[in-house]
Amino acid sequence: MAKAVVQLETLTCPSCVLKIEKAAKSVAGVDPSSVEVLFNASKLKFDFDAEKIAVSDVEKAVTALGYEVKKSQVKDS
């Protein structure tokens, strides 16, 4: 599993966190138990199977909700 951190535009409310977590967990290849949105830091963290998906797949799910992605960082585990 690889680990990703996605920097988001400033989150404005707790319901944003729930929407983003739900979207990330729904992407096949993401470990749902690892998904975490850090509200104050405006970051999305998750583990994923790099052989099945790319971070851009999760970014697309987030941007489809109307949120903007600033940058992403991936670390192999």
N, C-alpha and C positions, 0 to 999 in steps of 0.2 A: 504494500500500500504506500502511496505517496501522500504527502501532506500539502495542503494549499492554504494560503492566506490571501483573501481578496479584499482590497481596500475599496470601500464604498464611499459615495458622496455622503455627507452628513445625514444621519438618520434623525428623523424629527419626532418619532413617537414609538412607544413600545409595540404597537400593532404592526409597525414596519418589520420589527424583529421577527414576529411570528410568521408573517407572510414570506419573508426571505428564507427562514428556516424550513418552512413547508416546501417551498419551491426547490431548495437545494436537496432536501431529503427525497424528493420525487424523481431526481435524475438517477437513472440506472447506472450503477458503478460507484455511486457515493455510499460510504458507510453511514447510514442514518444516525447511528449512535454517536458519531463523531462531530456532527454538525453543531456549530455554536456561532451565534452572532453576538459580538461584543458591542453593545449599544453605544457606550461612551467613546469607544475608539473607532466606531463605524467600520468594523472588520467582520468578515465571514471566514470562519476556519472550518476545514473539513478534511477527512481522509478519503481517498478515492483509488480505484484500480486504474492505473495509467495505461493498461493494456486494453481497457474497455472504453474509456472516455478521456476527454481532454478537459482542462479547466475551463476552456471556452464554452463547453456545453453547460456548465453551471452558470457562467457569466450570462449566457443567453437566457437562461431561465430567470435570472434576476432582472436583467434589462427588460424582459417581456412584461414584468410587473411595473415598469416605469422607473426603476432605480438605476442610477448611473454607477458604473464601475470605473475607478481611477486606475488601479493597477493590480496585478496578481503576482504572487510569488509561490513557487513550487519547490518542495524538498523531497527527495527520495528517502524512504525510510529503510 
